[in-house]
Amino acid sequence: MKNHNPLLQPTIVWLRSIIRTTLFAIALMWPSGTWYWWEAWIIVALWSVFGVVMTHYLLHHDLALLDERLKIIPIHKEQKTWDKVLMFLFFVAGITLYIIPGFDVVRYGWSESLPLWMKISAILIHIPCFIFLGWIMRENTYLSQVVKIDEERGHQVITTGPYALVRHPMYTVVIILLFAVPVALGSRYALLVSVFLTSLLILRTYLEDRTLRIELDGYPEYAKQTRYLLVPGIW
């Protein structure tokens, strides 16, 4: 796949991915004050493997989506004002989701670490979540980090794969991972951040769905066919 954007040259893309992974590892490990934290290393490893697999796939099959997913701060000129506010809050609070566990369960022991069986379960649940995320990215090339109608790329309604189950499957998986990460790290206090982030994401789901109904051709018909936003049979 040919590409004329210098930021999407393979060398630059892999460098950007390495930087993101490094920052993620630092955000987890630095607050703990030690390198000897096996739960954090497993989480870093899981996310790194997922990042490598998806980066390789998108480099060869969907550069436009890769460009969207590599943006650290998701801001776009076509983005709704309410989405800018929500994403700013999500970005700031999201950082604390990775910083708090190290302080909580390792350095200061603010709370007792969660039971081992819960941590292992949360680690294992990452695997099906990553597989589902890969499926979502394969089906939907318009999977932007911001709420917008991508007119430049001829934005169309996606109705196949996971989008036949719920209208916003990406958010469903993200919500699961918002809780899986702090549980895997054993942090009770970080779960409070997960609740706040989930509230933001549910609000965003409602507002985004309303926007798509109004602005994206064919979406109202799709919404009648696929009734649920996040959880089949519930909402």
N, C-alpha and C positions, 0 to 999 in steps of 0.2 A: 504494500500500500504506500503510494508516494505521499510525501508530506513536505510542505514548504515552510512550515512554522519551525523556527530554530529551537523553540522550547520543547518541541515534540520529537526531536532527533533522539534516537535510542540512547546515546550516551548521556544526554541531558536528562531524559526521562528517568533512567536508572539512578543518576546522581540525585535527582529530586526525591526519588523513592527512598534512597539510603538516608538522606537528610531527615525525611519525615520519620523513618523508623528510629533513627538515632535520637531525635527529639522525644519521641514516644518513650523510649527506654530511659532517657534521662528524667523525664517527668515522673516515671514510676520509681526509679531507683534512688535518685538524689534525696528525696524526703526521708527515705528509710535510713540513710546514713551508713548503709552497708551494701556490699555486693552479694552477700549470702542470703538471698531471699528467693527460694526455689519457685514459689508461686508466681512471682513477678517475671522471672525468666521464662517460665512456660507460656505466660500470656504474651510476652514479647515474641517468643518463637512462633506461636500460633498466628499472631497477626502478621508477622514477617513472611511466613510461608504463604498466607493468603494474599498478601500484597505482591509477592513475586509472581504467583500464579496468575492473578488477575492483570497485573501490569504486562506480563508476557502475552496474555490473550488479547488484551485491548491494543497493544502495540501492533499486532498483526491483523486485527479484525475491526477495531472501532477507535480510531484516533480521536474523533470528536468527543466521544464519551470519556476517553482517558484524560483529555484536556480538562474536562469538567470536574472529574473526580480528583485531580491532582491539585486543585486550588485549595490552599490552606485556609484562606479567609473567603468564604463564599459571598461575594458582593458583585452585583451586576447592574448595569445602567437600566435594564428593563425590569428589574426586580421591584415588587410591590413594597411600599414603605413599611407596612406591617410586618412583612417578611424580613426586612432588614433589622427591625427591632428584635423580632423573635430569634433570628440567627445570631445577632450580637449577644443576646442573653445566653443562647445555647452554647456559643463558642466560649464565652467566659466561664460559665458554669461547667462546661465540659472539661476544661483544663483542671478544675478542682477535683473532678471525678478521678483523675489519675494521680493527683498530688496528695490528696487526703489519705489514701490507704497506707502509704509509707509512714506518715506521721502517726496514724491511728494504731496500726497493729505491730509496727516494728520499732520505730524510734522512741515514741512516748507511751505506747500502750494505753491509749485513751479508753479503749474498750477491749473486751476479751475477743480474741480471734474466733471466727465462726468455726463450727465443727469440720473436721477433715472431710467427712462424707459430702458435706455441702460444697466445699471448695472443689473437690474432685468432680462432682456432678456439674458444677458451673463451668469447669474447664472443658469437660466432655461435650457440653451442649454447644460450645463454640463450633464444633465440627459440622453438625447439620445446619447451623446458622450460616456458616461460610458457604456451604454447598448451595443453600437456598439463595444467598446473595449473588453467587456466581450465575445462577439460573436467571435471576432478575435482571442482572446486567446484560446477559446474553439476549434477553427478550426485548429490553427497552433501551434503545440508543439515546433517548431523550431524557435520561435519568439525571437531570441537572441537580446541583446542590441548592439552587435557588428556585423560587416559584416564578415561572415565566412561560410564555408560549414561544417556542423556538421557531419563529417564522422563517429565519434564514435557512434552516434545515428541513422545512416543510413538516413541522410538528404534526403527528397523527396520533390518534387514540390507539393504545396497545391493549389488546384484548386476549392475547394468548398466554400460555404458560401460567405462572402464578397470578397473572392479572385476570384470569378466569375465576380465581378463587375469591380475591378481594381487590379493591381498587387501589390500595396503597400498600402492597406487600413489603416494600422496602422499609417502611416505618414499623411494620409488625416485627420484622427481624431486628431492627435497630433497638426497639424497646426491650426485646428479650436480652440483647447484648448489653444494654445499659444496666441491667441488673446482674447479668452473668459476670461482668468484669469485677465489680466490687466484691461479689460473693466469692469468686475464685481467689481474690486476694485476701479474703477473710475480714473485710472491713465493714463494720456495722454503720459507722458514721457516713461513709461514702454512699450508703444506700439512701440516705436522705437526699443527696444530690440526684440520685437516680430517679427518685420520685418527682423532684422538681423538673428535671429534664424531660421525663415522660409527660408531665402536664403540658410543657411547652410543645412537645411533639404532637400531642393529641389536639391541642388548639390549632397548630399549624395544619394538621390533617384536615380539620373541618374547614379552615379558611382556604386552603389550597383546593379542596374539592369543590367548594363554592365558586372559586375563580375558574376552574376548568369547565364547570357546567356553563358558565356565562361566555367564556372566550374561546373554548376549543371545540371546533366542529365535530359533531358525532359523539361528544362526551355524554350529553343527557340520555341518549339512547343506550349507550354503554352502561350508564348508572342504573338504568331500569333492568338491564340484563344481569349485571353483577351488583347485587343490592348492598353488600357489606363493605365498609371502608377498611377495617383492620382485622376483625375476627369473624370468620364465617359463623353465621347463626346468632351473633351477638350485636356487633356494631361495625 
